């Protein structure tokens, strides 16, 4: 939906620095109530509202409140974006712990390859998948010039092969095969039941036909 910029982005500052510092330079105090009110107005006109964080889960927004306070105020499930580079394991695990400490749910996480030269990137992703206790929603490959279309295509591929709830890729494939085999068994059973029901219906119709024939051929005294 189309929405005024004042609702989509209630606070916008030019310097690429921490939001509370940028607000101080602009002579503004970030008020969480204003952001929450904008969210409520957007939620009233849209089916889904995605709230993008800024600077990290615990970055200060004013002198006494930070992004964690805003997330708790809105009460939304959180998607954690992990920048794949040295130190990302500690950063991601601490952030997930902070999210849960606020009483919020880690709905999933995305691995973002911001360092194309990172060593053992796939093994880091596997380590996080084992420890975050949240589904891996996708891996965004490094792009020198980010292209939303290519990222969307990568996400489509990731959805088909994503790892759920910390499972290893091999375990995920095995669970998928098991699910499909069970689904085939269920479908076979359903078809068998349907065939039995059709035969039963045919038998019932034959009984009624026999009764009608008996009634038509029987003298009135025996009816």
Buried (B, 14 or more C-beta within 10 A) or exposed (E): EEBEEEBEEBBEBEEEEBBBEBBBEEEBEBBBEEBBEBBEBBEEEEEEBEBEBEBBBBBBBBEEBBBBBBBBBBEBEBBBBBBBBEEBBEBBBEBBEBBBEBEBEBBBBBBBBBBEEBEEBEEBBBBBBEEBEBBBBBBBBBEEEEEEEEBEEBBEEBEEEBBBEBBEBEEBEEEEEEEEEEEEEEEEEEEEEEEEEEEEEEEEEEEEEEEEEEEEEEEEEEE
